Amino acid sequence: MTQAVVIYDSKFGNTKNVAMKITVLLKNQGIMTSCSSISDVDVEQLADVDILAIGGPTHSFGMSKPMAEFMNHLKGVNLQGKMVFAFDTRFESFLSGSAAKRIETMLKSLGARIIAPRYSAFVSTKGVLKQDRIDEELSRISLTHMIR
């Protein structure tokens, strides 16, 4: 059976919320999926997983410091050909930058295969996740056709 891990960094809970929704989405597609914070992941065990979804909040136009450190730990893991996709949370502005873009770039450089477009969930200026759009946007991600 196909196994996936959704890995996230979250400061205020918004990215965790998105990670949980991605976990449910993958489970609904028949993929055995777990969800973990970057602080709880044993990177050595990731070599045995088929799909990795990795995401974090956008800080200073890119990844948070904890996410950058986690991504550096992945350099010691064989991700060659592993199916991956990146996600983030950020303000809805082209000026806000994107953690997912940087995560995706790093995953590609490690030999991973991007299987879905990076996904950004938007946060209001008050720091509240715009929940109404997430389910609709995530419903467009279907991975079952990619796993054959």
C-alpha positions as semicolon CSV with decimal commas, in nm:
position;residue;x (nm);y (nm);z (nm)
1;M;0,000;0,000;0,000
2;T;0,116;0,353;-0,076
3;Q;0,238;0,542;0,229
4;A;0,253;0,919;0,270
5;V;0,373;1,155;0,539
6;V;0,255;1,514;0,571
7;I;0,523;1,716;0,749
8;Y;0,469;2,071;0,869
9;D;0,611;2,359;1,068
10;S;0,351;2,583;1,231
11;K;0,383;2,877;1,464
12;F;0,020;2,978;1,518
13;G;-0,158;2,660;1,406
14;N;-0,259;2,771;1,057
15;T;-0,011;2,551;0,873
16;K;-0,092;2,259;1,103
17;N;-0,457;2,303;1,009
18;V;-0,369;2,286;0,637
19;A;-0,146;1,981;0,699
20;M;-0,434;1,803;0,871
21;K;-0,664;1,880;0,577
22;I;-0,404;1,743;0,333
23;T;-0,376;1,431;0,550
24;V;-0,753;1,374;0,529
25;L;-0,746;1,439;0,153
26;L;-0,477;1,174;0,100
27;K;-0,653;0,924;0,326
28;N;-0,974;0,978;0,128
29;Q;-0,777;0,886;-0,185
30;G;-0,684;0,550;-0,029
31;I;-0,330;0,648;0,070
32;M;-0,208;0,541;0,415
33;T;-0,109;0,880;0,557
34;S;0,037;1,016;0,878
35;C;0,095;1,376;0,979
36;S;0,387;1,506;1,185
37;S;0,543;1,828;1,298
38;I;0,903;1,877;1,183
39;S;1,011;1,839;1,546
40;D;0,863;1,487;1,561
41;V;0,999;1,345;1,233
42;D;1,282;1,093;1,215
43;V;1,428;1,186;0,875
44;E;1,593;0,845;0,839
45;Q;1,249;0,679;0,824
46;L;1,143;0,900;0,532
47;A;1,337;0,680;0,289
48;D;1,062;0,416;0,335
49;V;0,774;0,652;0,251
50;D;0,628;0,684;-0,101
51;I;0,492;1,040;-0,081
52;L;0,609;1,341;0,118
53;A;0,401;1,657;0,156
54;I;0,609;1,924;0,328
55;G;0,493;2,270;0,429
56;G;0,539;2,563;0,657
57;P;0,452;2,925;0,713
58;T;0,605;3,195;0,499
59;H;0,838;3,411;0,708
60;S;1,045;3,696;0,566
61;F;0,945;3,607;0,208
62;G;1,057;3,241;0,244
63;M;1,083;2,947;0,483
64;S;1,081;2,977;0,860
65;K;1,414;2,913;1,030
66;P;1,297;2,578;1,178
67;M;1,179;2,464;0,832
68;A;1,512;2,564;0,674
69;E;1,695;2,360;0,938
70;F;1,466;2,062;0,877
71;M;1,521;2,084;0,501
72;N;1,896;2,083;0,560
73;H;1,856;1,755;0,754
74;L;1,691;1,603;0,445
75;K;2,019;1,632;0,255
76;G;2,127;1,307;0,421
77;V;1,817;1,115;0,304
78;N;1,788;0,949;-0,035
79;L;1,492;1,126;-0,194
80;Q;1,583;1,029;-0,550
81;G;1,256;0,979;-0,740
82;K;1,043;1,013;-0,424
83;M;0,701;1,171;-0,491
84;V;0,668;1,506;-0,314
85;F;0,474;1,828;-0,302
86;A;0,511;2,150;-0,105
87;F;0,260;2,376;0,067
88;D;0,265;2,690;0,278
89;T;0,056;2,953;0,450
90;R;0,108;3,317;0,362
91;F;-0,058;3,653;0,318
92;E;-0,253;3,688;-0,005
93;S;-0,012;3,918;-0,183
94;F;0,251;3,865;-0,449
95;L;0,483;4,060;-0,218
96;S;0,459;3,807;0,065
97;G;0,690;3,548;-0,088
98;S;0,641;3,174;-0,058
99;A;0,786;2,909;0,171
100;A;0,644;2,641;-0,062
101;K;0,845;2,770;-0,356
102;R;1,171;2,734;-0,163
103;I;1,071;2,396;-0,019
104;E;0,990;2,270;-0,369
105;T;1,321;2,398;-0,506
106;M;1,515;2,220;-0,232
107;L;1,321;1,896;-0,282
108;K;1,394;1,904;-0,656
109;S;1,764;1,958;-0,585
110;L;1,758;1,642;-0,372
111;G;1,624;1,439;-0,665
112;A;1,261;1,423;-0,556
113;R;0,981;1,422;-0,814
114;I;0,722;1,700;-0,779
115;I;0,378;1,542;-0,829
116;A;0,145;1,836;-0,763
117;P;0,175;2,212;-0,793
118;R;0,284;2,382;-0,472
119;Y;-0,012;2,499;-0,268
120;S;-0,057;2,819;-0,069
121;A;-0,331;2,868;0,187
122;F;-0,397;3,231;0,256
123;V;-0,404;3,405;0,590
124;S;-0,589;3,731;0,654
125;T;-0,406;4,041;0,773
126;K;-0,531;3,948;1,120
127;G;-0,345;3,616;1,099
128;V;-0,658;3,405;1,052
129;L;-0,662;3,125;0,796
130;K;-0,917;3,177;0,517
131;Q;-1,090;2,842;0,577
132;D;-1,362;2,881;0,314
133;R;-1,117;2,851;0,025
134;I;-0,900;2,566;0,151
135;D;-1,132;2,270;0,093
136;E;-1,221;2,385;-0,258
137;E;-0,859;2,446;-0,353
138;L;-0,730;2,121;-0,202
139;S;-1,000;1,919;-0,378
140;R;-0,807;1,986;-0,700
141;I;-0,512;1,782;-0,572
142;S;-0,560;1,422;-0,677
143;L;-0,261;1,197;-0,635
144;T;-0,410;0,856;-0,706
145;H;-0,336;0,883;-1,079
146;M;0,026;0,971;-1,003
147;I;0,097;0,657;-0,801
148;R;0,093;0,392;-1,065
